[in-house]
Amino acid sequence: MNSCFLKHWILVILLLWPFLKVTENFQARKTQRSASSIGRAKRGWVWNQFAVPEEMDTRQHVGRLISELDNGNRTFQYKLLETGAGSFSIDERTGDIFAIRKLNREEQSLYILRAQVIDSTTGKAVEPESEFVIRVLDINDNEPKFLDEPYEATVPEMSPEGTFVIKVTANDADDPTTGYYARILYNLVQGQPYFSVEPTTGVIRISSKMDRELQDTYCVIIQARDMLGQPGALSGTTTVSIILSDINDNKPIFKESFYRFSVLESAPSGTSIGKIMAYDDDIGENAEMEYIIEEDDSQTFDIITDNETQEGIIILKKKVDFEHQSHYGFRVKVKNCHVDEELASAHVNSSSTYIKVQVEDEDEPPVFLLPYYVFGIPEEKPYGSIVGTVSAIDMDRKQSPIRYSLTGSKLFDINDNGTIITTNVLDREVSAWFNLSVLATETYNVQQISSIPVYVQVFNINDHAPEFYQYYETYVCENAEFGEIIQTISAIDRDESIEHHHFYFNHSVEDRNNSSFILRDNQDNTAVILTNRMGFSLKDEPVLSMIILISDNGIPSLTSTNTLTIQVCDCGESASTEMCTKRGLLLIMRFKTEVIIAILVCIMVIFGFIFLMLAMKQRRNQILFPKKSEEFGENIFCYDDEGGGEEDSEAFDISELRSSIIMRERKPRKRKSMEIRSLYRQSLLVGPESAVFRQFILEKLEEANTDPCAPPFDSLQTFAFEGTGSSAGSLSSLESIVTDQEDNIDYLNDLGPHFKRLAYMFGSAMQLNN
């Protein structure tokens, strides 16, 4: 402690030594000026620049101000103005200046003060205001500081020695012109032997190669010392985080040299079989891998890379068959996607592993020997004729027997050995092709079913004779000349011909010798009809006929007999049958128009008659039930007395309902409309015993209870029991209503035949019009 204190004061004396010499010189000059002051006229301040060390805790003497006029009689008074009053003070009698607080050069290194001298006897200023400077002397009180913290740097792994990493810089707030207070040296505290630092520049360099896979982050501590590291120097430290970036210096490696997988033979293409994984110590894109299948001649499998997990996914490229091949083996190679050329030449950048895939047998549907079947059979073959045979087998080891079934047409069937037979006679003209589907089912496992299309073609045989192409309306004029062409005919054959159809037209032998017309075959599947005489009579022979034989070129050839009807027409002077055709059309149209008008008139008459009957019926009902006039209201009396319930039962003798009379004869129910009669009718048809009335009441109650439309609240039920005591019969209006309804229904039934006739006439007219 004493040694440090002594060093401190020695340093202060050394710093103040120049100023002590200045003070002595100042006192000498002052004595000299005092001796010669009598002869001088100039007056003013006398001082030099003042200096004071920083960081002094005690009251520190800075210097002394003195005026040339001061003769030592102590009448002068020295004052400091406001500037610097907080840091310095002055002795008003002597002019000595003192630092009254600790000064910091780094905050303020120079103070400019203003002072004034006043004569205390007169109170006037002896000297004008003047400025003087106090300089704060620096001491080594600030340690070096790193201003750019924190420091982080990234350098590639395996970098050579001397590679630049980062530069650190420390700053010292002390005066660089004073001693070596601000002269800094850098030192590596932590980071050997991989890093080094240049002492004067702070540049950090690599001193040894490093592998990121062993350690990827390093913490380096740098120390900065001022005064060039001499004793008493101050220091500061900083930490530098150095990260090694990855380079692709590692190849991917399989940890397993052999992988085994299995796949069902029914698995579809694109099925994932399994995953393999190679490991790369690098990171980022340097660890991205690519898997490649080698030595797979069958091209059955493929492999893709999962970009997120870097796994190799083995994919089934095409379906496998256990019966064809039960296992597969191939090698898979893995390599980096991004390879540095320099590193690639230095080491092998890939590795491989072996993959074995076992195909598992599975029960599969039967397999047909062909993808589809086409059979042919002539038409008109009898029932049970063989069409063809299909065949399917079970490719599995158990070789299950096969059952066949057939869909698509009821004209065919299939037996147990796959033979298709007919179940009816086939007609090519009805259907020339049949699209069937044959199902094959395993006997041991009925769930295993496969199907195959079967096409059956029906071959044509010549079983249809040719016939007229259309219905011919042929006319001949009364004044026709001999050899005049009156009609051109052609034929059609529903059979299918291998070659083109060829038809032969002939006149029948019976009609050839005595015929008014001649047939001439044009040898192009057409023929013309010519007149064989002159003149025809519409009155004697209005219609003539001609029998024509048409033969085809089939094997065997078929011939048909066709009758051509020829109408004789009065062509007039034009001698053209076109007038006959137009005349016939006009007659037909006129007949159709008359029929349609007649039908419409009948419809209007019938509907008018119906409306008239309904109007008369409505008028009759109004007469039977006239509206009440105001005179009826005069005879209505209101009694607001409540009945006595069961006590009033004596007021009515119910035995009157039980008087014995002759029972009415039951009338049979005619039709559904009779169901509207109330049950009171049934009460009139039985004896007068009390059981009849009781049964009637119970039936009415049952009817009210079982009615689904009856409201849930109490309602008034009308018991229309008329009784059997009246010799006049029923006076109820219900009977008349029922009777009227029955009459109406009978009336509508009587109109039924008229509607039927009307519909028949209208239909006939529409057919005729078409």
C-alpha positions in Angstrom: 0.0 0.0 0.0 2.8 2.5 1.0 4.7 1.6 -2.1 1.8 2.3 -4.4 1.2 5.6 -2.6 4.8 6.6 -2.9 4.8 5.8 -6.6 1.7 7.9 -7.1 3.3 11.0 -5.4 6.5 10.6 -7.3 4.5 10.5 -10.5 2.7 13.7 -9.5 5.9 15.5 -8.6 7.3 14.6 -12.0 4.3 15.9 -13.7 4.3 19.2 -11.7 8.1 19.8 -11.9 7.8 22.0 -15.1 5.2 24.1 -13.4 7.3 24.6 -10.3 10.1 26.0 -12.4 7.6 28.3 -14.1 6.5 29.6 -10.7 10.1 30.4 -9.6 10.7 32.2 -12.9 7.5 34.1 -12.3 8.5 35.2 -8.8 11.9 36.3 -10.1 10.3 38.4 -12.9 7.9 39.8 -10.3 10.7 41.0 -8.1 12.4 42.5 -11.1 9.3 44.3 -12.2 8.7 45.6 -8.7 12.2 47.2 -8.7 11.6 48.9 -12.0 7.9 49.6 -11.6 8.5 53.2 -10.9 9.6 53.8 -14.5 7.0 51.7 -16.3 3.6 52.9 -17.5 2.0 49.6 -18.7 -0.1 47.7 -16.3 -1.9 44.2 -16.6 -2.2 40.6 -15.4 0.7 38.5 -14.8 0.3 34.6 -15.1 1.0 31.5 -17.2 -1.2 28.5 -18.1 -2.1 26.4 -15.1 -2.3 22.6 -15.0 -3.8 20.3 -12.4 -3.8 16.4 -12.3 -7.1 14.7 -12.6 -8.7 12.5 -10.0 -7.2 14.3 -6.9 -9.4 13.7 -3.9 -8.0 16.6 -1.7 -8.1 20.4 -2.2 -5.5 20.9 -4.9 -3.5 24.2 -5.4 -3.6 25.1 -9.1 -1.6 28.4 -9.2 -1.8 32.2 -8.4 -3.1 35.2 -10.2 -1.4 38.5 -9.6 -1.8 42.0 -11.0 1.1 44.3 -11.8 -0.5 47.0 -9.8 -0.6 44.9 -6.7 1.9 46.4 -4.3 1.2 44.1 -1.5 -0.8 46.5 0.6 -3.7 44.0 0.5 -6.2 46.5 -0.8 -6.7 44.5 -4.0 -9.5 41.9 -4.1 -9.3 38.9 -6.7 -12.6 37.4 -7.9 -13.6 34.5 -10.2 -16.6 35.1 -12.3 -19.3 32.4 -12.7 -17.3 30.4 -15.2 -15.6 27.5 -13.3 -17.0 28.6 -10.0 -18.3 25.0 -9.3 -14.9 23.4 -9.8 -12.4 26.1 -8.7 -12.1 28.7 -6.0 -9.7 31.7 -5.5 -8.2 33.4 -2.4 -9.4 37.0 -2.8 -6.4 38.4 -0.9 -3.6 36.4 -2.5 -5.1 35.3 -5.8 -4.3 31.6 -5.2 -6.5 29.2 -7.2 -7.6 25.8 -5.8 -9.5 22.8 -7.4 -12.3 22.2 -5.0 -13.5 18.9 -6.5 -12.1 15.8 -8.2 -11.6 16.5 -11.9 -11.9 14.0 -14.8 -10.0 14.7 -17.9 -12.1 12.3 -19.9 -15.1 14.5 -19.1 -13.4 17.9 -19.5 -9.7 18.4 -20.3 -9.6 22.2 -20.4 -11.2 24.9 -18.3 -11.4 28.6 -19.4 -11.9 30.9 -16.4 -12.5 34.7 -16.2 -11.1 36.8 -13.3 -11.2 40.4 -12.1 -9.3 42.6 -9.6 -11.2 45.2 -7.5 -9.8 47.8 -5.3 -11.5 47.3 -2.0 -11.1 50.9 -0.8 -12.7 52.4 -3.9 -14.7 49.5 -5.1 -13.6 50.0 -8.6 -12.0 47.5 -11.0 -8.2 47.8 -11.1 -7.9 45.4 -14.1 -10.4 44.6 -16.8 -11.9 41.1 -17.0 -9.6 38.6 -18.5 -9.5 34.9 -19.3 -7.0 32.3 -18.3 -6.8 28.5 -19.0 -6.5 25.5 -16.6 -5.5 22.2 -18.3 -6.4 18.9 -16.6 -3.4 16.5 -16.7 -4.2 12.9 -17.6 -3.4 9.9 -15.4 -3.9 6.2 -16.4 -7.3 5.7 -14.9 -9.2 4.1 -17.8 -8.9 0.5 -18.9 -9.2 -0.5 -22.5 -12.8 -1.3 -23.6 -14.1 -3.3 -26.6 -16.8 -1.3 -28.2 -18.1 -3.8 -30.8 -19.2 -6.6 -28.5 -20.4 -9.2 -28.8 -18.0 -10.7 -31.3 -19.2 -13.6 -33.5 -17.3 -15.1 -36.4 -17.9 -18.1 -38.8 -15.1 -19.9 -40.5 -15.2 -23.1 -42.6 -14.0 -26.2 -40.9 -10.6 -27.7 -41.9 -9.3 -24.2 -42.8 -5.5 -24.0 -43.1 -3.3 -22.2 -40.6 -3.2 -18.4 -40.8 -6.8 -18.1 -42.1 -8.3 -14.8 -41.0 -11.2 -15.2 -38.5 -12.1 -11.7 -37.2 -10.5 -8.5 -35.9 -11.2 -7.1 -32.4 -10.6 -3.5 -31.4 -10.3 -2.0 -27.9 -10.4 1.7 -27.1 -8.7 3.5 -24.2 -10.2 6.8 -23.0 -6.8 8.1 -21.7 -4.7 10.8 -23.4 -2.7 9.1 -26.2 -0.1 11.9 -26.1 0.7 11.3 -22.4 3.1 8.5 -21.8 1.8 5.1 -23.0 -1.6 5.4 -21.3 -3.5 4.6 -24.6 -1.0 2.3 -26.2 -2.8 -1.2 -26.3 -1.5 -4.7 -26.7 -3.7 -7.8 -27.3 -3.2 -11.1 -25.7 -5.0 -14.5 -26.2 -6.3 -15.7 -22.8 -8.4 -18.7 -24.1 -8.4 -20.4 -27.4 -5.1 -22.2 -27.8 -4.0 -24.1 -29.7 -6.6 -23.5 -32.5 -6.4 -19.7 -32.6 -3.9 -16.9 -32.2 -4.2 -13.1 -32.1 -1.8 -10.4 -33.4 -0.7 -8.2 -30.4 -0.9 -4.8 -32.0 -3.8 -5.3 -34.5 -6.2 -7.6 -32.7 -6.6 -9.9 -35.7 -7.5 -13.5 -34.8 -6.3 -16.2 -37.1 -6.5 -20.0 -37.2 -3.4 -21.8 -35.9 -4.6 -25.4 -36.3 -7.1 -27.3 -38.5 -10.4 -28.0 -36.9 -13.2 -30.6 -37.7 -16.8 -29.5 -37.3 -18.0 -33.0 -36.6 -15.8 -33.1 -33.5 -16.6 -29.6 -32.3 -18.5 -26.9 -34.1 -18.3 -23.9 -31.7 -15.3 -22.3 -29.9 -15.2 -19.6 -27.3 -12.1 -17.4 -27.5 -11.1 -14.8 -24.8 -9.0 -11.8 -25.9 -7.3 -9.4 -23.3 -6.3 -5.8 -24.2 -3.7 -4.0 -21.9 -2.6 -0.4 -22.1 0.8 1.1 -21.4 2.2 -1.5 -23.8 1.6 -4.1 -21.1 4.0 -2.5 -18.6 3.5 -2.9 -14.8 0.6 -0.9 -13.6 -1.2 -1.1 -16.9 -4.9 -1.6 -17.0 -6.7 -4.3 -19.0 -10.1 -5.4 -20.5 -11.3 -8.6 -22.0 -13.8 -9.7 -24.6 -15.3 -13.0 -25.7 -15.3 -14.1 -29.4 -17.8 -16.9 -30.4 -16.3 -18.7 -33.4 -18.6 -21.2 -35.3 -17.2 -23.7 -37.8 -19.3 -23.9 -40.9 -19.7 -27.3 -42.5 -18.0 -28.5 -45.7 -19.0 -31.7 -47.5 -16.1 -33.8 -46.2 -18.1 -36.8 -45.1 -19.9 -39.4 -47.3 -23.2 -41.0 -46.4 -22.9 -44.5 -44.9 -25.4 -47.3 -44.3 -25.3 -48.6 -40.8 -26.9 -51.8 -42.0 -25.3 -53.8 -44.8 -28.4 -55.9 -45.5 -32.1 -55.1 -45.5 -35.0 -57.6 -45.8 -38.6 -56.7 -46.8 -41.7 -58.5 -48.0 -44.6 -57.6 -50.3 -47.9 -59.2 -51.1 -48.3 -60.3 -54.7 -51.7 -58.5 -54.8 -50.1 -55.2 -53.9 -50.7 -52.6 -56.6 -48.1 -50.6 -58.3 -46.8 -47.7 -56.2 -47.0 -49.5 -52.9 -44.4 -48.6 -50.4 -42.4 -51.7 -49.3 -40.0 -50.2 -46.7 -37.5 -47.5 -45.8 -33.8 -47.5 -45.6 -31.6 -44.8 -44.0 -28.0 -43.7 -44.6 -26.2 -41.4 -42.2 -24.1 -38.4 -43.1 -22.2 -36.4 -40.4 -22.5 -33.3 -42.5 -25.4 -30.9 -42.1 -27.6 -28.8 -44.4 -27.4 -29.4 -48.1 -24.1 -31.2 -47.6 -26.2 -34.0 -46.0 -28.7 -34.2 -48.8 -28.6 -37.7 -50.3 -29.8 -39.6 -53.4 -30.6 -43.3 -53.5 -30.1 -45.4 -56.6 -31.1 -49.0 -57.3 -28.4 -51.1 -59.0 -28.5 -54.5 -60.6 -32.3 -54.7 -60.9 -32.7 -56.1 -64.3 -36.5 -56.7 -63.9 -37.2 -53.0 -63.2 -39.7 -54.2 -60.6 -38.7 -51.7 -57.9 -37.8 -48.1 -57.5 -36.6 -45.9 -54.7 -37.3 -42.3 -53.9 -35.8 -39.9 -51.3 -37.8 -38.2 -48.6 -36.3 -34.7 -48.6 -37.3 -34.0 -45.0 -36.0 -37.2 -43.3 -33.4 -38.2 -46.0 -34.8 -41.7 -46.0 -34.9 -44.0 -49.0 -38.4 -45.3 -49.7 -38.6 -48.5 -51.8 -41.6 -48.4 -54.1 -43.2 -51.3 -56.1 -42.8 -50.2 -59.7 -44.9 -53.1 -61.2 -46.9 -55.9 -59.8 -45.2 -59.1 -58.7 -46.4 -62.7 -59.0 -45.5 -65.3 -56.4 -46.0 -68.1 -58.9 -43.6 -66.4 -61.4 -40.9 -65.2 -58.9 -41.0 -65.5 -55.2 -38.0 -63.3 -54.2 -35.9 -60.4 -55.5 -32.5 -59.1 -54.6 -30.7 -55.9 -55.6 -28.2 -53.3 -54.3 -28.9 -49.7 -53.4 -26.3 -47.0 -53.6 -26.4 -43.7 -51.8 -24.4 -40.6 -52.6 -24.5 -36.9 -51.8 -26.4 -34.5 -54.0 -23.9 -31.7 -53.6 -20.3 -32.7 -53.8 -17.2 -30.4 -53.9 -15.0 -31.3 -56.8 -11.8 -31.1 -54.7 -13.3 -33.3 -52.0 -14.8 -35.7 -54.5 -11.4 -36.5 -56.0 -10.0 -37.0 -52.5 -12.3 -39.8 -51.3 -15.2 -42.0 -52.5 -18.5 -40.2 -52.0 -20.9 -43.1 -51.9 -21.7 -46.4 -50.2 -24.1 -49.3 -50.9 -26.3 -51.9 -49.2 -28.1 -55.1 -50.3 -31.9 -55.3 -50.4 -33.9 -58.6 -50.4 -37.6 -58.6 -51.1 -39.7 -61.7 -50.4 -43.0 -62.1 -52.3 -45.8 -63.5 -50.1 -48.3 -65.8 -51.7 -52.0 -64.7 -51.6 -55.2 -66.3 -52.7 -55.9 -64.7 -56.1 -58.9 -65.0 -58.4 -58.9 -67.5 -61.2 -57.1 -66.5 -64.4 -58.6 -67.0 -67.9 -56.3 -68.3 -70.6 -57.4 -65.5 -72.9 -58.1 -61.8 -72.3 -61.5 -62.2 -74.1 -63.3 -64.9 -76.3 -65.0 -64.5 -79.6 -67.3 -67.3 -80.9 -69.5 -67.7 -83.9 -72.6 -69.9 -84.5 -75.1 -70.0 -87.4 -78.6 -68.9 -86.8 -81.5 -71.3 -86.5 -79.4 -73.8 -84.6 -81.4 -76.1 -82.3 -81.5 -75.9 -78.5 -78.3 -77.1 -76.8 -76.0 -76.3 -79.7 -72.4 -75.7 -78.6 -71.1 -72.1 -79.0 -67.6 -72.4 -77.6 -65.6 -73.2 -74.5 -63.8 -70.8 -72.0 -61.2 -72.0 -69.5 -59.8 -70.5 -66.3 -57.3 -71.9 -63.8 -56.3 -71.2 -60.2 -52.7 -70.0 -60.3 -52.3 -70.6 -56.5 -50.6 -73.6 -55.1 -53.9 -75.2 -53.9 -55.3 -75.4 -57.4 -59.0 -74.9 -56.5 -61.6 -76.2 -58.9 -63.5 -73.6 -60.9 -67.2 -73.1 -61.3 -68.6 -71.0 -64.2 -71.6 -68.8 -64.6 -72.9 -66.7 -67.4 -74.7 -63.3 -67.6 -75.8 -61.1 -70.4 -78.5 -63.1 -72.2 -81.0 -65.8 -71.4 -80.4 -67.4 -74.8 -77.1 -69.0 -73.5 -76.0 -71.2 -70.6 -72.6 -72.6 -69.5 -71.8 -75.9 -67.9 -69.2 -76.9 -65.4 -66.4 -77.4 -67.9 -66.8 -73.9 -69.4 -68.8 -74.9 -72.5 -71.3 -72.3 -73.7 -74.5 -73.7 -75.2 -77.7 -72.2 -76.6 -81.0 -72.4 -74.7 -83.1 -71.2 -77.6 -83.1 -70.8 -81.4 -81.1 -67.7 -82.5 -82.2 -65.3 -85.2 -79.5 -63.1 -86.8 -82.2 -60.7 -88.0 -83.2 -60.1 -84.3 -79.7 -59.8 -82.9 -76.4 -60.5 -84.8 -74.1 -60.1 -81.8 -74.3 -61.0 -78.1 -72.1 -59.5 -75.4 -71.8 -62.0 -72.6 -69.8 -62.1 -69.4 -68.5 -65.4 -67.9 -67.7 -65.5 -64.2 -65.2 -68.0 -62.8 -65.4 -68.7 -59.0 -63.1 -70.8 -56.9 -64.8 -73.7 -55.2 -62.6 -73.5 -52.1 -63.1 -69.7 -51.7 -66.2 -68.3 -53.3 -64.9 -64.7 -52.7 -62.3 -65.2 -55.4 -64.2 -64.3 -58.6 -62.9 -63.1 -62.0 -64.9 -62.3 -65.1 -64.1 -62.1 -68.8 -66.1 -60.8 -71.8 -67.4 -63.2 -74.4 -68.6 -62.1 -77.8 -70.9 -64.4 -79.8 -71.6 -63.6 -83.5 -74.7 -65.2 -85.1 -73.9 -66.2 -88.7 -76.5 -65.6 -91.3 -78.3 -68.3 -93.3 -80.6 -67.5 -96.2 -83.9 -67.9 -94.3 -85.8 -64.8 -95.5 -87.2 -64.4 -99.0 -87.0 -61.0 -100.6 -90.0 -58.7 -100.7 -91.2 -55.4 -102.0 -89.1 -52.5 -100.7 -92.3 -50.5 -99.9 -96.0 -50.5 -100.4 -96.7 -49.3 -103.9 -99.8 -47.3 -104.9 -99.9 -47.9 -108.7 -102.3 -46.1 -111.1 -103.0 -46.7 -114.8 -104.9 -44.3 -117.0 -108.0 -45.4 -118.9 -106.4 -44.2 -122.1 -102.9 -45.7 -121.5 -101.0 -46.8 -124.5 -99.4 -50.2 -125.1 -95.9 -50.6 -123.5 -96.3 -47.5 -121.2 -94.3 -47.7 -117.9 -96.6 -47.3 -115.0 -94.4 -48.4 -112.0 -90.8 -49.1 -111.0 -90.4 -51.6 -108.2 -87.4 -52.8 -106.0 -86.9 -55.4 -103.3 -85.3 -55.8 -99.9 -83.9 -58.8 -98.1 -83.5 -59.0 -94.3 -80.7 -61.6 -94.7 -77.1 -60.5 -94.6 -75.3 -61.3 -97.8 -71.6 -62.1 -98.1 -71.6 -60.5 -101.5 -74.1 -57.8 -102.7 -77.7 -58.8 -102.9 -79.0 -59.6 -106.4 -82.7 -60.0 -107.0 -84.5 -61.6 -109.9 -88.1 -60.4 -110.8 -90.5 -62.7 -112.7 -94.1 -62.7 -113.7 -96.0 -65.7 -112.3 -96.7 -68.5 -114.8 -100.5 -68.4 -114.1 -100.8 -64.7 -114.7 -98.2 -64.4 -117.5 -100.4 -65.7 -120.3 -103.5 -63.6 -119.5 -102.2 -60.4 -118.1 -102.8 -56.8 -119.0 -99.2 -55.9 -117.8 -95.7 -56.9 -118.6 -92.7 -57.1 -116.1 -89.2 -56.3 -117.3 -86.2 -57.0 -115.0 -83.6 -54.2 -115.2 -80.9 -56.5 -113.8 -80.0 -53.8 -111.2 -82.3 -55.0 -108.4 -85.2 -53.1 -109.9 -88.0 -53.9 -112.4 -90.5 -51.9 -114.4 -94.2 -52.6 -115.0 -95.5 -51.9 -118.5 -99.0 -52.0 -120.0 -99.7 -55.0 -122.2 -102.7 -53.5 -124.0 -104.3 -50.3 -124.9 -107.1 -48.8 -122.9 -108.6 -49.7 -119.5 -112.1 -49.3 -118.1 -112.6 -47.7 -114.7 -116.2 -48.8 -114.7 -115.7 -52.5 -115.6 -112.3 -53.1 -114.0 -111.5 -50.3 -111.4 -108.8 -52.4 -109.7 -106.3 -54.9 -111.3 -103.7 -57.1 -109.7 -100.4 -58.5 -110.8 -98.5 -61.4 -109.1 -94.7 -60.9 -109.1 -92.1 -63.5 -108.1 -88.8 -62.2 -106.5 -85.8 -64.5 -106.0 -82.5 -63.8 -104.2 -78.9 -65.0 -104.9 -78.6 -66.9 -101.6 -77.7 -70.5 -101.1 -80.3 -72.0 -101.3 -82.1 -69.3 -103.2 -85.5 -68.2 -101.8 -88.5 -66.8 -103.8 -91.4 -64.8 -102.5 -94.8 -64.1 -104.2 -95.9 -60.5 -104.1 -99.1 -58.9 -105.4 -99.1 -55.5 -107.0 -102.4 -53.7 -106.9 -103.1 -51.4 -109.9 -106.0 -48.9 -109.8 -107.5 -47.6 -113.0 -107.8 -43.8 -113.0 -109.6 -41.3 -115.2 -106.6 -39.2 -116.1 -108.5 -36.9 -118.5 -106.7 -35.3 -121.4 -103.4 -35.0 -119.5 -102.9 -38.8 -119.5 -100.9 -38.5 -116.3 -101.4 -40.5 -113.1 -100.3 -37.5 -110.9 -103.9 -36.2 -111.0 -105.0 -39.6 -109.6 -102.6 -39.4 -106.7 -103.6 -35.8 -105.8 -107.3 -36.6 -106.1 -106.9 -39.5 -103.7 -105.2 -37.3 -101.2 -107.9 -34.7 -101.5 -110.6 -37.3 -100.8 -108.8 -38.6 -97.8 -108.2 -35.1 -96.4 -111.8 -34.2 -97.0 -113.0 -37.4 -95.2 -110.6 -36.7 -92.3 -111.9 -33.2 -91.9 -115.5 -34.2 -91.9 -114.8 -36.9 -89.3 -113.0 -34.5 -87.0 -115.8 -31.9 -87.2 -118.4 -34.6 -86.5 -116.5 -35.8 -83.4 -116.1 -32.2 -82.1 -119.9 -31.6 -82.6 -120.7 -34.8 -80.7 -118.4 -33.8 -77.8 -120.0 -30.3 -77.5 -123.5 -31.9 -77.5 -122.6 -34.4 -74.8 -121.0 -31.8 -72.6 -124.0 -29.4 -73.1 -126.4 -32.2 -72.1 -124.3 -32.9 -68.9 -124.2 -29.2 -67.9 -128.0 -29.0 -68.4 -128.7 -32.1 -66.2 -126.4 -30.7 -63.5 -128.2 -27.3 -63.6 -131.6 -29.0 -63.3 -130.4 -31.1 -60.4 -129.2 -28.0 -58.5 -132.5 -26.2 -59.1 -134.4 -29.2 -57.7 -132.2 -29.2 -54.5 -133.0 -25.4 -54.0 -136.7 -26.2 -54.2 -136.6 -29.0 -51.7 -134.6 -27.0 -49.2 -135.7 -23.3 -49.5 -134.0 -20.7 -47.5 -135.5 -19.6 -44.2 -137.4 -16.4 -44.4 -137.6 -13.8 -41.6 -141.1 -15.2 -40.7 -139.7 -18.3 -39.2 -137.7 -16.2 -36.7 -140.9 -15.0 -35.1 -141.9 -18.5 -33.9 -138.6 -19.2 -32.1 -138.7 -19.2 -28.3 -135.6 -19.4 -26.2 -135.5 -21.1 -22.8 -132.4 -20.6 -20.8 -133.2 -23.4 -18.3 -130.6 -26.1 -17.7 -131.8 -29.7 -17.6 -131.9 -31.8 -14.5 -129.8 -34.6 -15.8 -130.9 -38.0 -14.7 -133.8 -36.5 -12.7 -135.5 -35.5 -16.0 -135.4 -39.1 -17.3 -139.0 -39.5 -16.3 -140.0 -36.8 -18.7 -139.4 -39.1 -21.6 -140.7 -42.6 -21.8 -138.1 -44.7 -23.6 -140.5 -47.6 -23.8 -142.2 -45.9 -26.7 -139.1 -46.8 -28.8 -139.6 -50.5 -28.0 -143.2 -50.9 -29.3 -143.5 -54.0 -31.4 -144.3 -53.5 -35.1 -143.4 -55.3 -38.3 -139.7 -55.2 -39.1 -138.7 -53.5 -42.3 -137.1 -55.6 -45.0 -133.3 -55.3 -45.3 -132.3 -53.8 -48.6 -129.1 -55.2 -50.2 -126.1 -52.9 -50.6 -125.7 -52.1 -54.3 -122.4 -50.4 -54.5 -119.7 -48.5 -52.6 -121.7 -45.3 -52.6 -124.3 -47.0 -50.3 -121.8 -46.9 -47.4 -122.8 -43.3 -46.6 -126.0 -44.6 -45.0 -125.8 -44.2 -41.2 -126.1 -47.0 -38.7 -129.6 -45.8 -37.9 -130.7 -47.8 -41.0 -129.6 -51.0 -39.3 -131.6 -50.2 -36.2 -134.8 -50.2 -38.2 -134.2 -53.7 -39.5 -134.2 -55.5 -36.1 -136.7 -56.2 -33.4 -138.0 -53.7 -30.8 -136.1 -55.2 -27.9 -134.1 -52.9 -25.7 -130.9 -54.7 -26.8 -131.3 -53.2 -30.3 -131.2 -49.7 -29.0 -128.3 -50.5 -26.6 -126.3 -52.0 -29.5 -127.0 -49.0 -31.6 -125.7 -46.6 -28.9 -122.6 -48.8 -28.4 -121.8 -48.8 -32.1 -122.1 -45.0 -32.3 -119.8 -44.6 -29.3 -117.3 -47.0 -30.9 -117.5 -45.1 -34.1 -116.7 -41.8 -32.3 -113.9 -43.3 -30.3 -112.1 -44.9 -33.3 -112.6 -42.0 -35.7 -109.0 -40.8 -36.4 -110.3 -37.3 -37.4 -112.3 -36.8 -34.2 -111.0 -33.9 -32.0 -109.6 -34.8 -28.6 -112.1 -32.5 -26.8 -115.8 -33.3 -26.1 -118.0 -32.9 -29.1 -121.7 -33.4 -29.9 -122.5 -36.8 -31.4 -125.7 -37.1 -33.3 -127.5 -40.4 -32.8 -129.9 -40.5 -35.7 -132.2 -43.3 -34.4 -135.5 -42.8 -36.0 -137.5 -45.5 -34.4 -140.0 -48.0 -35.8 -143.3 -46.7 -34.7 -144.2 -44.6 -37.7 -146.5 -46.1 -40.2 -145.5 -43.5 -42.8 -142.0 -45.0 -43.0 -138.9 -42.9 -42.8 -139.2 -39.1 -42.9 -135.4 -38.6 -42.7 -133.8 -36.5 -45.5 -130.8 -38.9 -45.4 -132.8 -41.4 -47.4 -133.6 -38.9 -50.1 -130.0 -37.8 -50.2 -128.8 -41.4 -50.7 -131.4 -42.0 -53.3 -130.4 -38.9 -55.2 -126.8 -39.9 -55.1 -127.6 -43.3 -56.4 -129.6 -41.8 -59.2 -126.7 -39.5 -60.1 -124.3 -42.5 -60.2 -126.7 -44.5 -62.3 -127.0 -41.5 -64.6 -123.3 -41.2 -65.0 -122.9 -44.9 -65.6 -125.5 -44.7 -68.4 -123.4 -42.0 -70.0 -120.3 -44.3 -70.0 -121.0 -46.0 -73.4 -121.4 -42.6 -75.0 -118.0 -41.6 -73.8 -116.5 -44.8 -75.0 -118.0 -44.4 -78.5 -116.8 -40.8 -78.5 -113.2 -41.9 -77.6 -113.3 -44.7 -80.3 -114.4 -42.3 -83.0 -111.8 -39.7 -82.0 -109.0 -42.4 -82.0 -110.1 -43.7 -85.4 -110.0 -40.2 -86.8 -106.5 -39.5 -85.5 -105.2 -42.8 -87.0 -106.9 -41.9 -90.3 -105.3 -38.5 -90.2 -101.8 -40.0 -89.6 
